[in-house]
Structures are given as structure tokens and as C-alpha cells.
Amino acid sequence: VVHALDLGLLAPLGVASGVLLLRRRASGYLLGSVLLVVAVCMGAALAAMVAWSAVVRGDSPLQAAPFAVVWIVSLTLAGVFYRAPSRTRSETADSRTVNLAG
């Protein structure tokens, strides 16, 4: 099921989202934000499933390390994407000016 979801739905949506983001379309930002949330959730779930099944079998839970890396990368990208935009130097200077014209 995971393979079908990844290859049949998430991979094409990821490519479409990337193209739309490169073109700076609003739909790209919408689709990209949704896919970032999906990537964070799926990365955490896959890492937990692989680690738990390794522990149950008596193997090392470090087998989940690649999935943990995917989760950390997607979490970092989501944090950067959802961060509030910072003000530029010109916006800060503009907000300090006083309109004397009245």
C-alpha cells in the first residue's frame, strides 16, 4: 500500500508541486504545503514502524535511521516554509518614516 501511495500519488504530486513552485504559482504553494505536512507525518510513521518491527524481531532499531533522516529533513523544510517572513531592511525603514503631508 505504501509503495502504491508513494509512486502513484505522492511522486507525481511532488513533481507537479515543484514545477508550480518554480513558476511561483499560488497552487504550487498550496500543494507544496500539503505535501510537506504529508512528508512529516509519513516520515515519522515509517520511522516508528520500522524501529518497532526491528525491536520486536530482536534487531537493532537503527534500521529506521534512513526514515528518521527523511523525517528530520522534511521537518526542517516545513519549518523553513511555514516560518513567518522576516521584514526586509527597506520595509523596516519605510515603517519608521512619518507622513508629514498629512
Backbone torsions as a table, in degrees:
resi	resn	phi	psi	omega
1	VAL	NA	-41.5	-178.5
2	VAL	-64.4	-39.7	179.8
3	HIS	-64.1	-42.1	179.3
4	ALA	-65.3	-39.8	178.4
5	LEU	-65.8	-43.5	-179.4
6	ASP	-65.2	-53.4	-173.8
7	LEU	-80.2	-30.7	-176.2
8	GLY	-88.1	-26.7	-174.2
9	LEU	-124.2	-54.3	-172.4
10	LEU	-72.1	-38.7	179.6
11	ALA	-64.1	-49.5	177.7
12	PRO	-64.1	-37.4	177.5
13	LEU	-67.0	-34.7	177.0
14	GLY	-65.3	-42.2	177.6
15	VAL	-65.3	-45.5	178.8
16	ALA	-62.2	-40.3	178.1
17	SER	-63.9	-41.8	178.3
18	GLY	-62.2	-42.7	178.9
19	VAL	-64.7	-44.3	179.9
20	LEU	-66.3	-36.2	177.3
21	LEU	-67.8	-39.1	177.3
22	LEU	-63.6	-31.2	177.5
23	ARG	-86.4	0.4	179.2
24	ARG	57.1	40.7	176.2
25	ARG	-87.3	146.9	-179.9
26	ALA	-62.4	-36.2	179.5
27	SER	-65.4	-28.4	176.0
28	GLY	-67.3	-40.0	177.0
29	TYR	-66.7	-38.7	178.1
30	LEU	-65.5	-50.4	-179.4
31	LEU	-66.0	-39.7	178.2
32	GLY	-63.3	-40.4	179.7
33	SER	-66.3	-38.7	178.0
34	VAL	-65.8	-44.4	-179.2
35	LEU	-67.3	-30.6	175.1
36	LEU	-65.2	-42.0	177.4
37	VAL	-64.8	-41.6	177.9
38	VAL	-62.9	-41.5	-179.7
39	ALA	-65.1	-39.7	177.6
40	VAL	-63.9	-46.5	-179.0
41	CYS	-66.6	-45.0	-179.0
42	MET	-68.7	-36.4	178.2
43	GLY	-63.0	-44.2	178.5
44	ALA	-66.4	-42.5	-179.0
45	ALA	-66.2	-43.4	179.5
46	LEU	-66.4	-40.7	178.0
47	ALA	-63.1	-42.3	179.2
48	ALA	-66.8	-41.7	180.0
49	MET	-64.8	-43.8	-179.2
50	VAL	-67.6	-41.9	179.5
51	ALA	-64.8	-43.6	-178.5
52	TRP	-66.1	-43.2	179.7
53	SER	-68.2	-29.5	175.2
54	ALA	-68.3	-40.9	179.0
55	VAL	-65.5	-41.7	179.8
56	VAL	-62.5	-38.7	178.5
57	ARG	-77.2	-11.1	-178.0
58	GLY	88.9	12.4	178.3
59	ASP	-92.0	177.3	179.8
60	SER	-77.1	134.6	176.3
61	PRO	-70.9	-4.4	177.9
62	LEU	-68.4	-7.9	174.7
63	GLN	-63.5	-20.3	179.8
64	ALA	-85.4	1.4	-176.1
65	ALA	-57.9	-43.8	178.8
66	PRO	-60.9	-36.8	178.9
67	PHE	-72.2	-32.3	175.9
68	ALA	-67.1	-36.3	177.0
69	VAL	-64.8	-43.3	176.9
70	VAL	-59.7	-42.2	179.8
71	TRP	-64.4	-43.9	-178.9
72	ILE	-65.7	-41.8	178.9
73	VAL	-64.4	-45.3	-179.6
74	SER	-67.4	-34.7	176.5
75	LEU	-65.7	-40.1	177.7
76	THR	-65.9	-45.0	178.7
77	LEU	-63.3	-39.1	177.6
78	ALA	-65.0	-39.8	177.7
79	GLY	-62.0	-41.5	178.0
80	VAL	-67.6	-41.1	-177.6
81	PHE	-67.4	-42.5	-175.1
82	TYR	-88.4	-3.0	178.7
83	ARG	-62.9	142.5	177.7
84	ALA	-65.8	137.4	-179.2
85	PRO	-65.8	137.9	179.6
86	SER	-84.5	156.2	179.1
87	ARG	-76.4	144.1	174.6
88	THR	-84.6	168.2	-178.9
89	ARG	-62.1	-39.1	-178.4
90	SER	-70.2	-35.3	177.4
91	GLU	-66.1	-38.4	178.2
92	THR	-65.8	-42.5	179.4
93	ALA	-66.4	-39.2	179.1
94	ASP	-64.5	-35.1	-177.4
95	SER	-73.8	-18.3	179.9
96	ARG	-89.1	-15.6	-177.7
97	THR	-74.9	147.5	-179.0
98	VAL	-106.7	134.3	178.6
99	ASN	-85.9	103.3	-178.8
100	LEU	-87.2	-8.6	-178.7
101	ALA	-72.8	-21.7	169.7
102	GLY	88.9	NA	NA
